[in-house]
Amino acid sequence: MKNCLRDLRKGRGLRQAELADALEISRQTIIAIEADKYDPSLPMAYRFAAFFDLPVEAIFFNPWRD
């Protein structure tokens, strides 16, 4: 699933480890999501959305939509 997580994280001046700590997930998970190699669970996607104060759809893009 495509996402803009890297841009959002960098826009806040956060390192991957800082974001991982804030969301209580591993840095490796952040790396994998940013590289589009791992799709987060729905609860995890909502944690990202809450952290960045954005709707889930603004961070993660549905590949099945036009």
Helices and strands as residue ranges (DSSP letters): E 2-3, H 5-11, H 16-23, H 27-34, H 42-52, H 56-59, E 60-61
